Amino acid sequence: MNPNLLRRVSTSFAALAMLATFSSCINILHVIRTDADGRLRVHWRLTVPANLEQQQQQATPENSGDRMQESLSEMQAQVRSRLGQDVEIQGRQIEDGPVRGMALDFTLPGLNTLAAVPQAGEEDKMGAIVPHYDASARTLTFRFSDETRAELGGPQNDSAAEPSPDAPADAQSEAAENEDESGATNNEPFERIARMMFQSATYDLVLGAGLRPQSARLVSRASGESHELEIIDMGEQSLIRFPFVSYLMEEQAGFDLVVKLR
């Protein structure tokens, strides 16, 4: 039997096992609600399977201990910068049984505070966590950029994964060694499973009382085309859920989530 074929079969089974373990387990929860006194409370958290985090730590043991805390500190600074004020932001690591992650919590004087926040630029990484509020249109605009997928360690585009003809000879040689007679690479199953894992990642936006959404749509920044999203009524809260990494992989220029409030 062709040894390359045997390796591909075995890695395919490994990929299926990874899918069963990790699929739909990468999640971002974003809760925005108003208190009785009008203050706006924001909670944002990212969680991944603990096994996946452990594998990342084993792959890069030299900086695994501080990576999460460094990410938290950087995000806190970026949120303050986007808000243009020194807001107290609580950041913490999550270690809850089978999941690991991080969370941010902060409180703003009110919804109109977000009206003073500018529309997010192309390089603004916090455009999704701190949306822009248009008081006249009653819309919240959350901006998602390709930076989001990169920070999550998401898979590269196919074009980015291919070695350039101008690449060093050793890089081209390594790519050739990973190909079998059919032209398929030996790590294709893992590349496919990585894409499936990250494409299944969900973004759950929960809007509390006082922020009742009328409509929600994803708008491509490249084409301007929009896609209506379902709003799930949960009594005092509303849920808007979508596979954000899947959209980021389709929309290389990123997209906006535009929520119109009643």
N, C-alpha and C positions, 0 to 999 in steps of 0.2 A: 504493500500500500504506500502511496505517496506520503512521505512524512509531513509535507506541508499541508496536505489535505487533512491528515490526522490532527495536526495542531489546530487547524481551523474548526474542525468538528468539536474538539475539546474546549476551545475558547468560546464556541457558540453556546455550549452548555453552561459555561461559567457566566456568560453574558445573560442568559436566561435566569440564572440564579440571582444575579445582581438586580435584574429587573423586578423579580418577585420580592426582593428585600427592600429596594429603595424607591420603586415607582410610586409617584404621587405623594411622596413623603417630604419633598422640599416645598416649604410653604412660607409665604409672607402674610402676616396678619396686620392690618392697618385700621385702627379704630379711632374715629373722630366723633366727639360728642360734646354737647354743651351742658353746663351745670345750671341749676335754678337761678344762679346769680349772673348767668350769661357768659361765664368763663368757658373757654374752649380747651378741652383736654384731648391730648393726642397720645396714642400708644401705638408703637410699631415694633414688630418682632420678626426675626428670621429664624426658622428652625430647620434642621436637617437631621437625618438619622445619625445616631451616635456612632454607628459602625463606619459611616462614611467619613465623619470627622476624624475618627481614629486612624483610618487609612491615610488621610491627608497628613496627619501628624507623623505617621511612620515614613511617609514619602519625603517630608521635609523636617526632620527632627531638629535641625539647627535653629529654627525659629518658631516651632510649634507652640511653645509655652506662652509667648507674648503676642501671637498673631491676633487672637480674638480681642484682647484688651487694646491693642494698637488700633484695630478697626473701630472699636467703640469710641476711643478718644478722637480719632480722625472724624468720625461721623458727627460727634457732638460739636466739634469746632466748625464743621461745615454747615450744620443746622443753624448755629448762632450767626455765622457769616451771612447765610441766606436771609435770615430774619432781620439782620441789621441791628440786633440788640442782644444784650447779655442775658439770655434766658437760662434759668436753671433747668438743666436736662439731666435726668437720672438714667444712667446707662448700667446695664448689668448683663452678666453672662447667664445663660440658661443651661442647667444640667438637670433634666427632668426625665429620669428613667431612660427610655430608648431614644430620646431626642437631645440634641445640643443646639445652641444658638445664642442669640443676643437680642436685647430689647432696649428701646428708648422710650422714655416717658417725659412729657413736658406740658406745661399749661400756659395758655396765652390769654390776654385780657378779654378777647372776644373774637368773633368771626371776622369783623372788620380789620383786625390786625393783619389778616392774610391779604387784604386789599392793598396794603402798602408793600407787599412782597411783589417784586417784579416778575414778569413772565420769565421762566427759566431759560437760560441760554444753552447752547449746545454742550458746553463743558460743565454745566451745573449738575452735579451728581445728586443733589438733594431736591430736585424738582418734583420727585414723586412723593417724598416724605413731607415736604412743605409746599403745598399747592398754591397757585395764585387764585385769588378770589376777585371776581368781577361783580361788584355790588349792583350795578345797573342791570346786568344780564342774569344775575343770580346764578353764576356758574363757578364751579371749582375746576381748575385745570391742573392735572397731575402729569408731569412730563417724564417719560421713560426714555432713556438713552441707551446706546450700546454699551456704555460704561457699566450699566447694571449687570449685564451678563458677564462681562469681563471680571468684575469684582467677585462674582459668585463662582468663578472658575469654570464657566460654561465652555462648551466645545467651540472650536474655531469654525469659520466658514470653510467650505470645501476648498475654495481657491487659496485660502491662507495656509491650508495644511499641505499643499503640494509644493515640493522644492522648486525653486526658481532655476531656470536654465543657467543662470549666472552664479548659482550657489556653489560653494566649494566642492571639490571633487569628492571629499569624504562624506559630505552630507548626501550627495546624489548616490554614492555607493551604498550608504546605509539604507536609503529608501529602496534601492534596487534589491538589496538582500531581503527586505521585508515583503517582496512580491513573490508569488508563486507563478507557475506556468500560465495560469488563467489571467494574470495581471492584477489579482486582488491582493491587498496587503494583509499580512498575518494579524494585524491589530484591528482590522475592520470591525469584527464583532464588538470590541470594546468601544470603538468610535461610535458605532451605531447605538450601543446601549447608553453611552454618555449623552448622545443627542436625545434619545427617548426619555432618559431620566430628567434632563433639564427642560425638555419641551413639556413635560407633565407638571412642572413646577407651577403652583397656583398662587395668585395674588388675591387675597380676600380683603376687600374694603368694606368696613362696617361703619355706617353712619347712624349715630344715635338720635334721640329725640331732639327736635329743634332743627334737624338737618334732613328733612324729608326729601328724597330725590324724586324728581319728575321723570327724568330720562338720564341715560348714561350711554356714551358712545366712545369708541376708540377711533382716533383720527390719525391717519398716516401723515407724517410730516413731509414725505417725499411726493405723494400723489394728491393728498388732500381727501382721499376717499375715507369714508367713515363706516363703522360697523356698530350697529346697535347691540347693547348688552342687556341681558335680563336683570331686573331688579327683584330680589327675593324679599318679600315682606315678612319680617320676623316680629311683628307686633310693634314694640317701641323702637325697634332697630330695623335697618335695611341692609341687605348684603348684596354686594356686586363682586362677582367672582369671574376670573378669566385666567388663561394660561399665559402669563406675561412673557416668559422666555420664548415660547413658541412664536409670539408676535414679534419679539425683538429679532428673532432669527429670520423672519420674513421681511421685516421693516428695518433695513440697515441704517436708515437715517433716524430711526426711533419713531415713537408715536406719543400722542397725548390721550389721556383719559379725561373726557369732559363730562362733568356731572352737573346737570341743571337742577337747582333746588326749587321746591314749590314756593 
